[in-house]
Amino acid sequence: MDDLDRRIINILEANGRASNARIARQVGVSEGTVRRRLNQLMSQSVIRVVALPDPHALGYESEALIGVQVDPDKMDQVADSLAALPHTRWVAVTTGSFDMFAWVALPDPERLGRFLRENVGMIPGVRRTETFVNLSIKKREYGIPA
């Protein structure tokens, strides 16, 4: 990946709907070059162009970060089980006090409670959880800094 690829990615991070022609004008290359570079970046799984909805705008009032402590021999199974749950937006295996974190979005606090008890708490290998409920979101960005 070179500087041109990074510039193309930065433009798409700001506007995922930017056309190849617009990107080409901004970076000073042909539209065909942009098209080839984008196809290559996507085929190598460097980027994916997707729509990222705001959960709150869709009626999901309860967003939370769940810290999970796991039996050491069950790390992959628990991470896979968490990732498969419908309200889980991402799962990261970490170092520190928690073995992994999951970010979830649910319609209301009652459903968040049920999700924790009936879904997360029932996964074999989960030792302990601690839930950090978002009170407000001050920044929601998904890209990496330029």
C-alpha positions as CSV (number, residue, x, y, z in Angstrom):
1,M,0.0,0.0,0.0
2,D,1.4,3.4,-1.0
3,D,0.5,7.0,-0.5
4,L,-2.1,7.0,-3.3
5,D,-3.9,4.1,-1.6
6,R,-3.9,5.9,1.7
7,R,-5.3,9.1,0.1
8,I,-8.1,7.1,-1.6
9,I,-8.9,5.5,1.7
10,N,-9.0,8.8,3.5
11,I,-11.4,10.2,0.9
12,L,-13.7,7.2,1.3
13,E,-13.6,7.5,5.1
14,A,-14.9,11.0,4.9
15,N,-17.5,10.1,2.2
16,G,-18.1,6.4,1.4
17,R,-20.3,7.4,-1.5
18,A,-17.6,9.4,-3.3
19,S,-17.5,8.5,-7.0
20,N,-14.3,7.2,-8.6
21,A,-14.3,10.3,-10.8
22,R,-14.4,12.6,-7.8
23,I,-11.7,10.6,-6.0
24,A,-9.6,10.7,-9.2
25,R,-9.9,14.5,-9.4
26,Q,-9.0,14.9,-5.8
27,V,-5.9,12.7,-5.9
28,G,-4.8,13.7,-9.5
29,V,-5.0,10.4,-11.3
30,S,-7.3,8.8,-13.8
31,E,-10.6,7.3,-12.9
32,G,-9.3,3.9,-14.2
33,T,-6.4,4.1,-11.7
34,V,-8.8,4.7,-8.8
35,R,-11.1,1.9,-10.0
36,R,-8.1,-0.5,-10.2
37,R,-6.7,0.6,-6.8
38,L,-10.1,0.2,-5.1
39,N,-10.7,-3.2,-6.6
40,Q,-7.3,-4.3,-5.4
41,L,-7.8,-2.9,-1.9
42,M,-11.1,-4.6,-1.6
43,S,-9.9,-8.0,-3.0
44,Q,-7.1,-7.9,-0.5
45,S,-9.6,-7.1,2.3
46,V,-7.7,-3.9,3.2
47,I,-11.0,-2.0,3.0
48,R,-14.7,-2.7,2.8
49,V,-17.2,-0.1,1.7
50,V,-20.3,-0.4,3.9
51,A,-23.1,1.7,5.4
52,L,-22.6,2.2,9.2
53,P,-25.9,3.2,10.7
54,D,-26.1,5.2,14.0
55,P,-27.8,2.8,16.4
56,H,-29.5,5.6,18.3
57,A,-31.1,6.9,15.2
58,L,-32.5,3.5,14.5
59,G,-34.1,3.2,18.0
60,Y,-31.4,1.4,19.8
61,E,-31.3,3.4,23.1
62,S,-29.0,1.1,25.1
63,E,-25.5,0.8,23.8
64,A,-22.9,-0.9,26.1
65,L,-19.4,-2.2,26.3
66,I,-19.2,-5.5,28.0
67,G,-16.0,-6.6,29.6
68,V,-15.7,-10.4,29.8
69,Q,-13.5,-12.7,31.8
70,V,-13.1,-16.1,30.3
71,D,-11.8,-19.6,31.1
72,P,-8.3,-19.7,29.4
73,D,-9.2,-22.8,27.4
74,K,-12.4,-21.2,26.1
75,M,-11.2,-17.9,24.6
76,D,-11.9,-18.6,21.0
77,Q,-15.2,-20.3,21.6
78,V,-16.4,-17.5,23.8
79,A,-15.3,-14.8,21.3
80,D,-17.0,-16.7,18.4
81,S,-20.2,-17.1,20.5
82,L,-20.2,-13.4,21.4
83,A,-19.6,-12.4,17.8
84,A,-22.5,-14.6,16.6
85,L,-25.1,-12.9,18.9
86,P,-27.4,-10.6,16.9
87,H,-27.0,-7.4,19.0
88,T,-23.2,-7.6,19.1
89,R,-21.6,-5.0,16.9
90,W,-17.9,-6.0,17.5
91,V,-15.8,-8.2,19.7
92,A,-12.1,-7.7,20.6
93,V,-9.8,-10.1,22.5
94,T,-7.7,-8.0,24.8
95,T,-5.1,-7.8,27.5
96,G,-5.7,-6.5,31.0
97,S,-8.5,-7.1,33.5
98,F,-10.8,-8.4,30.9
99,D,-10.1,-11.1,28.3
100,M,-12.4,-9.5,25.7
101,F,-14.8,-6.7,25.2
102,A,-18.1,-6.7,23.2
103,W,-20.0,-3.6,22.1
104,V,-23.7,-4.2,21.9
105,A,-26.7,-2.1,20.9
106,L,-30.3,-3.0,22.1
107,P,-33.6,-1.1,22.0
108,D,-33.9,-0.5,25.7
109,P,-32.3,-1.2,29.2
110,E,-34.7,-4.1,29.9
111,R,-33.7,-5.9,26.7
112,L,-30.0,-5.2,27.5
113,G,-30.5,-6.9,30.9
114,R,-32.2,-9.9,29.3
115,F,-29.4,-10.1,26.7
116,L,-26.8,-10.1,29.4
117,R,-28.6,-12.8,31.5
118,E,-30.0,-15.0,28.7
119,N,-27.3,-14.7,26.1
120,V,-23.9,-13.6,27.4
121,G,-24.2,-15.2,30.8
122,M,-25.1,-18.6,29.3
123,I,-22.0,-18.9,27.1
124,P,-19.9,-21.8,28.4
125,G,-16.5,-20.4,29.6
126,V,-17.7,-17.0,30.6
127,R,-16.5,-16.4,34.2
128,R,-17.6,-12.8,34.8
129,T,-18.8,-9.8,33.0
130,E,-18.9,-6.1,33.7
131,T,-21.2,-3.9,31.7
132,F,-20.4,-0.2,30.9
133,V,-23.6,1.5,29.6
134,N,-23.0,4.4,27.3
135,L,-24.6,7.6,28.7
136,S,-23.8,9.6,25.6
137,I,-21.7,9.3,22.5
138,K,-19.3,12.3,21.9
139,K,-17.5,10.9,18.9
140,R,-18.4,8.0,16.5
141,E,-15.7,7.4,14.0
142,Y,-14.7,4.1,12.3
143,G,-11.6,4.9,10.3
144,I,-8.0,5.2,11.3
145,P,-6.2,8.5,11.7
146,A,-4.5,9.8,8.6
